[in-house]
Amino acid sequence: MTEKSNIPKNDTDDLSNRRGLAWVVVGIVMLTACMSMFPVYGSRIRELFSINAEQFAEMMGLNNIGRFAGLLAVGPLIAMVGARRVGEFSTLGIGGGFLIVGIGRSLQSLRIGMTVLGVFFGLFGVAIPALLISLFPERKRGMFSVSLVAIALPGMLFPLLAGQLLKWSDQSEGRELSNSLFWPFLIAGSLLVIAALFLAVWKREAWSKPVEASVATPSLGNQLTGILRQLSSLRSLLIVVLISLHGSADNSVFTFLPMFMESHFDELPISTAWVISAHGLAYLITRGVLSLLPEGLGQRAILIFAGPLGGLIVIATLWYSPAIAIPVFYLLASLMFAAEFPTLASEVSSRSLGEFGSVLAAGLLISEVTTFALLKVTGRLADTTGDYRVALSVAACGFIAFGCIALVTGIGRKDRPNN
């Protein structure tokens, strides 16, 4: 039985309040992109703490293990206290994680900080889009796109800042390397903690939930049974595998490509920061284009060809490209495989909205585990072979495998049955 819904006010003050809050949330999302500085700092962190590539990979992989825990907890937490509270809590936690890194300035604090950041990023990545949607429920797709763009834009700028800080550190003998590495996280962490406290005291009206009916909540057992049923089909399992392949390959190449450049070339005419920035630009462009295209256009072609083409460009870049051209080729490759995840999400939702959340969540969870594993394998290969080209070529094969599986299994074909 349903009860009468409480419709949010549509007056000017309420709209202004919600818009103001949305801008604050977007600012918070942009600050969290400080994470994109870590790959630029990779070689310097290894140098500062005398660790090898595999140990660095393990440290970065702790973020993925933390995200796994956060993704497991986020659904029940939102159900219990709402997206608003989880958004505040996760913002505070990410700020705390950055502060652990910025204040501790040790290998142990980096490991603890990466784990803490992973947990709260797992919560944040779900709660914040849900929060934006709750502010403007009539524009669900638009608000979800806002959250993606908000992370992509600073994801291009923070790596450039990291590169400039390293350049200044190299040019100034009096400036300690640790200062250049850690003070951005100290500042970002402090701002995020302040922002979390600011959210907690914002006018309650701005957090109004979208119109919804009060219905009886299924028992936990019934919910788990439903989720397992949705994941039991071959198609759902294939999509989980594809999400895992995309996530692990993307993260591994993204993390180690700057280290490859610094170890392989005697001189770098262009900073490795531009490589990481190119990745952010590619994701911004590709997701922007996909949001404008008609739903389903070229879906199967993207799933089959985008990954292999991007993966082959990465491999060719590793073995044959001069240093100055790597950012351009990596941009081209990223433009292609950046289309995989949004297209997969569209593929899930096009068949059954009921299984969308379950399949996507399962894919993201498994992806965190496979990313940790592939990061460790890539680091170990780099250590044992002494050549990042071999290690990164293996990682890039994940994109090629993605397209091959999509081709063989018929994922994305319009006439494909649901089972």
C-alpha positions in Angstrom: 0.0 0.0 0.0 1.3 3.4 -0.9 1.2 6.7 0.9 0.9 10.2 -0.5 4.2 11.5 -1.6 5.7 14.7 -0.4 6.6 16.8 -3.5 9.6 19.1 -3.1 8.9 22.8 -3.3 9.4 24.4 -6.7 9.8 28.0 -5.5 12.8 30.1 -6.4 14.5 29.8 -3.0 14.3 26.0 -3.0 15.7 25.9 -6.6 18.5 28.3 -5.7 19.3 26.3 -2.6 19.5 23.0 -4.5 21.6 24.6 -7.3 24.0 26.0 -4.7 24.4 22.6 -3.0 25.0 20.9 -6.4 27.8 23.3 -7.1 29.4 22.5 -3.7 29.1 18.8 -4.4 30.7 19.3 -7.8 33.6 21.2 -6.2 34.1 18.3 -3.8 34.2 15.8 -6.7 36.8 18.0 -8.4 39.0 18.0 -5.3 39.0 14.2 -5.1 40.7 14.1 -8.5 43.9 14.8 -6.6 44.3 11.0 -6.7 45.4 11.4 -10.3 48.7 12.8 -9.1 49.9 9.4 -7.8 51.0 7.9 -11.1 53.1 11.0 -11.9 54.8 10.7 -8.6 55.4 6.9 -9.1 59.1 6.9 -9.8 59.8 9.5 -7.1 57.9 7.6 -4.5 59.9 4.5 -5.4 63.1 6.5 -5.1 62.2 8.1 -1.9 61.2 4.9 -0.1 63.5 2.5 -1.9 60.8 0.2 -3.2 60.6 -1.8 -6.4 57.8 -1.8 -9.0 55.9 -4.7 -7.5 55.9 -3.1 -4.0 54.6 0.2 -5.6 51.9 -1.8 -7.3 50.9 -3.5 -4.1 50.7 -0.1 -2.4 48.5 1.3 -5.2 46.5 -1.9 -5.2 45.5 -1.4 -1.6 43.2 1.4 -2.9 41.4 -1.2 -5.0 41.0 -3.6 -2.0 39.6 -0.7 0.0 37.2 0.2 -2.8 36.0 -3.4 -2.8 35.0 -3.1 0.9 33.4 0.3 0.3 31.3 -1.0 -2.7 30.1 -3.9 -0.5 29.0 -1.5 2.2 27.5 1.4 0.2 24.2 -0.2 -0.7 23.1 -1.1 2.8 24.5 2.2 4.1 22.4 4.3 1.7 19.4 2.2 2.5 19.9 2.9 6.2 20.9 6.6 6.3 20.4 7.9 2.8 22.8 9.2 0.1 23.2 12.6 1.9 24.7 11.1 5.1 26.9 8.6 3.1 28.0 11.6 0.9 29.1 13.6 3.9 30.7 10.6 5.6 32.7 9.5 2.4 33.8 13.1 1.8 35.1 13.3 5.3 36.8 9.9 4.9 38.5 10.9 1.6 39.7 14.1 3.3 41.1 12.1 6.2 42.9 9.7 3.8 44.6 12.6 2.0 45.6 14.0 5.4 47.1 10.7 6.4 49.3 10.7 3.3 50.1 14.4 3.5 51.0 14.5 7.2 52.6 11.0 7.6 55.0 11.3 4.7 56.1 7.7 5.1 55.7 4.5 3.3 53.5 3.2 6.1 51.3 6.2 6.0 51.0 5.9 2.2 49.8 2.3 2.6 47.3 3.2 5.3 46.1 6.3 3.4 45.6 4.3 0.2 43.5 1.8 2.0 41.4 4.4 3.7 41.0 6.3 0.4 39.9 3.2 -1.3 37.1 2.4 1.2 35.7 5.9 1.1 36.0 6.3 -2.7 34.0 3.1 -2.9 31.2 4.8 -0.9 31.7 8.2 -2.6 31.4 6.9 -6.2 27.9 5.7 -5.6 26.6 8.1 -3.0 27.6 11.3 -4.8 25.8 10.6 -8.1 22.8 9.4 -6.1 22.9 12.7 -4.1 23.0 14.8 -7.3 20.2 12.9 -8.8 18.1 13.4 -5.6 18.6 17.1 -5.9 17.3 17.1 -9.5 15.3 13.9 -10.0 13.9 15.1 -13.2 17.3 15.2 -14.8 18.8 11.8 -13.8 21.1 11.2 -16.8 22.2 14.8 -16.9 23.2 14.8 -13.2 25.1 11.5 -13.6 27.0 13.0 -16.5 27.8 16.1 -14.4 29.5 13.8 -11.8 31.6 12.2 -14.6 32.7 15.5 -16.1 33.5 16.9 -12.7 36.1 14.2 -12.1 37.4 14.3 -15.7 38.3 18.0 -15.9 40.6 18.2 -12.8 41.9 14.8 -13.7 43.6 16.6 -16.5 44.9 19.4 -14.4 46.2 17.7 -11.2 48.8 15.6 -13.1 50.1 18.8 -14.7 50.4 20.4 -11.3 52.3 17.3 -10.1 54.7 17.5 -13.0 55.4 21.2 -12.3 56.0 20.6 -8.6 58.5 17.9 -9.5 60.2 20.2 -12.0 60.5 22.9 -9.3 61.8 20.4 -6.8 64.5 19.3 -9.3 65.5 22.9 -10.0 65.7 24.0 -6.4 68.3 22.2 -4.3 66.8 23.6 -1.1 63.3 22.2 -1.7 62.9 18.7 -0.3 61.3 16.2 -2.6 58.9 15.1 0.1 57.4 18.6 0.3 56.6 18.6 -3.4 55.1 15.2 -3.2 52.9 15.5 -0.1 51.7 19.1 0.4 49.0 18.9 -2.3 47.4 16.0 -0.4 47.6 17.9 2.8 45.8 20.9 1.2 43.2 18.8 -0.6 42.5 16.8 2.5 42.0 19.9 4.6 39.6 21.4 2.1 37.6 18.2 1.9 37.2 17.9 5.7 36.0 21.5 5.7 33.6 20.8 2.8 32.2 17.7 4.6 31.4 19.8 7.7 29.9 22.5 5.5 27.6 19.8 3.9 26.5 18.7 7.4 25.1 22.1 8.3 23.5 22.9 4.8 19.8 23.6 4.8 17.9 20.3 5.2 15.4 21.3 2.5 18.1 21.0 -0.2 18.4 17.3 0.6 14.8 16.4 -0.2 14.5 13.0 -1.6 12.9 12.6 -5.1 9.2 11.7 -5.2 8.8 8.1 -4.3 6.2 5.8 -2.9 6.6 4.0 0.4 6.5 0.3 -0.3 7.2 -2.8 1.8 11.0 -3.5 1.8 11.9 -7.1 0.8 13.7 -9.2 3.3 17.5 -9.5 3.1 17.1 -13.1 2.0 14.7 -12.2 -0.8 17.0 -9.4 -1.9 20.0 -11.8 -2.1 18.0 -14.4 -3.9 17.0 -11.8 -6.5 20.5 -10.6 -7.0 21.9 -14.1 -7.4 19.2 -14.9 -10.0 20.1 -11.7 -12.0 23.7 -12.7 -12.0 23.2 -16.4 -12.8 22.7 -15.9 -16.6 25.7 -16.3 -18.9 25.2 -12.8 -20.3 25.5 -11.2 -16.9 28.6 -13.2 -16.0 30.2 -12.2 -19.3 29.5 -8.5 -18.6 31.1 -8.9 -15.2 34.2 -10.3 -16.9 34.3 -7.6 -19.4 34.0 -4.8 -16.8 36.9 -6.5 -14.9 39.1 -6.7 -18.0 38.5 -3.1 -18.8 39.1 -1.8 -15.3 42.2 -3.8 -14.6 43.9 -3.1 -18.0 43.0 0.6 -17.8 44.3 1.1 -14.3 47.6 -0.9 -14.9 48.6 1.0 -18.0 47.6 4.3 -16.4 49.7 3.6 -13.3 52.9 2.3 -15.0 53.1 4.3 -18.2 54.9 7.3 -16.6 57.4 4.9 -15.0 58.0 3.3 -18.4 58.8 6.7 -19.9 61.2 7.6 -17.1 63.1 4.3 -17.2 63.2 3.8 -20.9 64.3 7.2 -22.2 67.5 9.0 -21.3 65.8 12.4 -21.8 62.1 13.3 -21.7 61.3 16.3 -23.9 57.8 16.4 -22.4 56.7 15.7 -18.8 55.1 12.3 -17.9 52.3 14.5 -16.4 51.0 15.1 -20.0 50.4 11.4 -20.4 48.1 11.2 -17.4 46.4 14.5 -18.5 45.8 13.0 -21.9 44.0 10.1 -20.3 41.6 12.5 -18.5 41.0 14.5 -21.7 40.2 11.4 -23.7 37.7 10.2 -21.1 36.1 13.7 -21.1 35.8 13.8 -24.9 34.6 10.2 -25.4 31.9 10.4 -22.6 30.8 13.7 -24.0 30.4 12.3 -27.5 28.6 9.2 -26.3 26.1 11.3 -24.3 25.1 13.1 -27.5 24.8 10.1 -29.7 21.4 8.3 -30.1 21.1 5.4 -27.6 22.4 2.1 -29.0 24.1 3.6 -32.0 27.2 1.6 -32.9 26.9 -0.4 -29.6 28.3 -3.7 -30.9 31.0 -2.1 -33.0 32.3 -0.2 -29.9 32.3 -3.3 -27.8 34.2 -5.3 -30.5 36.7 -2.8 -31.9 37.3 -0.1 -29.3 39.4 -2.2 -26.9 41.5 -4.0 -29.4 42.3 -0.9 -31.4 43.2 1.0 -28.2 45.2 -1.9 -26.9 47.2 -2.3 -30.1 47.9 1.4 -30.2 49.3 1.2 -26.6 51.5 -1.8 -27.5 52.8 -0.1 -30.7 53.5 3.0 -28.7 55.5 1.1 -26.1 57.8 -0.5 -28.6 58.1 2.0 -31.4 57.1 5.6 -30.3 59.5 8.4 -29.5 59.0 9.9 -26.0 57.5 13.1 -27.4 54.7 11.3 -29.2 53.6 9.0 -26.3 51.0 11.5 -24.9 49.4 11.8 -28.4 49.2 8.1 -29.0 48.0 7.4 -25.5 45.3 10.0 -26.0 44.2 8.2 -29.2 44.2 4.8 -27.4 42.2 6.2 -24.5 39.6 7.8 -26.8 38.8 4.3 -27.9 38.8 2.2 -24.8 37.1 5.0 -22.8 34.0 4.0 -24.7 33.9 0.5 -23.3 32.4 1.0 -19.8 29.6 3.5 -20.7 28.6 1.2 -23.6 28.6 -1.8 -21.3 26.4 0.1 -18.8 24.0 0.9 -21.7 24.0 -2.7 -22.7 22.9 -3.9 -19.3 20.2 -1.3 -18.9 18.9 -1.9 -22.4 17.8 -5.4 -21.5 16.6 -5.1 -18.0 16.6 -2.2 -15.6 16.0 -4.6 -12.8 19.4 -6.3 -13.2 21.3 -3.0 -14.0 22.4 -2.3 -10.4 23.3 -5.9 -9.5 25.3 -6.6 -12.6 27.1 -3.3 -12.6 27.9 -3.5 -8.9 29.2 -7.1 -9.3 31.4 -6.0 -12.2 32.9 -3.1 -10.2 33.5 -5.4 -7.2 35.3 -8.0 -9.2 37.2 -5.3 -11.1 38.8 -4.1 -7.9 40.2 -7.5 -7.2 41.4 -8.1 -10.7 43.0 -4.7 -10.8 44.9 -5.4 -7.7 46.1 -8.7 -9.2 47.1 -7.2 -12.6 48.9 -4.3 -10.9 51.0 -6.7 -8.9 51.7 -8.9 -12.0 52.7 -5.9 -14.0 55.0 -4.7 -11.3 56.6 -8.1 -10.9 57.1 -8.4 -14.7 58.7 -5.0 -14.8 61.1 -6.1 -11.9 62.0 -9.5 -13.3 62.4 -8.5 -17.0 63.8 -5.0 -16.4 61.6 -3.8 -19.2 58.3 -2.0 -18.7 57.4 -2.6 -22.3 56.8 -6.4 -21.7 54.8 -5.7 -18.5 52.6 -3.0 -20.0 52.1 -5.0 -23.2 50.6 -7.9 -21.1 48.4 -5.4 -19.3 47.2 -3.9 -22.7 46.2 -7.3 -23.8 43.2 -7.0 -21.5 41.7 -4.5 -23.9 42.3 -6.9 -26.8 40.7 -9.8 -24.8 37.7 -7.5 -24.2 36.9 -7.1 -27.9 37.6 -10.8 -28.7 35.1 -11.9 -26.0 32.5 -9.4 -27.2 32.9 -10.7 -30.7 32.6 -14.4 -29.9 29.8 -14.1 -27.4 27.6 -11.7 -29.3 27.4 -9.1 -26.5 25.7 -6.0 -27.9 23.8 -7.7 -30.7 20.3 -6.5 -30.9 18.8 -9.9 -31.6 20.6 -11.6 -28.8 18.4 -13.5 -26.4 18.4 -12.4 -22.7 19.7 -15.7 -21.3 
